[in-house]
Amino acid sequence: MNLELDGKRALVTGSTAGIGYAIAEALAREGARVIVNGRTSKRVDQALQSIRASHPQANAEGLAADLGNEAGCREAARRFPDIDILVNNLGIFEPKPFEEIPDEDWFRFFEVNVMSGVRLSRSYLSRMKKRNWGRIVFISSESAVQIPAEMIHYGMTKTAQLAIARGLAETTSGTGVTVNSVLAGPTASEGVSEFVDRLANSQNKTKAEFEAEFFRNMRPSSLLQRFARPDEVAAMVAFLCSPLSSATNGAAIRADGGVVRSIL
């Protein structure tokens, strides 16, 4: 399918690995001019090299900046003042008992997971409206609607993203701009894979054994019964970024492996 993304400039935050990288690669493959973002030049350069190795015709450039703070977002807007597509993928997670989560962690998670998308959307949305075309996608999570007891602070930020995306979509009425969220399920991103490896080793289990036990005990409602691949989530995001998705606005689209049981 031709997603009609040739020449569209897309910024994907936190895109040197995992879901973000898969999204950047998918958009580049479809002809978009992709801005790959990470905190260090080394990670950004590695990601760019990987994309170009797989797709020699890819039009990709880098943005080494920490978009989890105000200064980094200002730098992004300064270097790239006009983009067509913004994918707010940047995020952090950390399992921790509620009683052990200090105030600093709550503020840090909100700053990175929520305010990065708020600041960047504020920088780019008005230009998209004036041009009468644009796409903003927030990479949320099934944890937004089924808050995990093991990381409530993370779930809180994912719920906030849904509210912000829907609110921003309300401001685009009658334009060619859309704002949507994607509820990703448990996905084998870089961070998750490393976390799973550590836990599996500590419990003297293979990765496959740990994965089966995780879905049996922690995510029993999953229909997929495995961690999704980043590219499986990226395929949904790429469609939402395309002109073909023009009738989808203000939506929370699931790529969660069927974890969420509710119909709506």
Secondary structure, DSSP 4 states (H G I P E B T S, - for coil): -----TT-EEEESS-SSHHHHHHHHHHHHTT-EEEEEESSHHHHHHHHHHHHHH-TT-EEEEEE--TTSHHHHHHHHHH----SEEEE---------GGG--HHHHHHHIIIIIIHHHHHHHHHHHHHHHHT-EEEEEEEEGGGTS--TT-HHHHHHHHHHHHHHHHHHHTTTTSSEEEEEEEE-SB--HHHHHHHHHHHHHTT--HHHHHHHHHHHT-TT-SS-SPBPHHHHHHHHHHHTSGGGTT--S-EEEESTT------
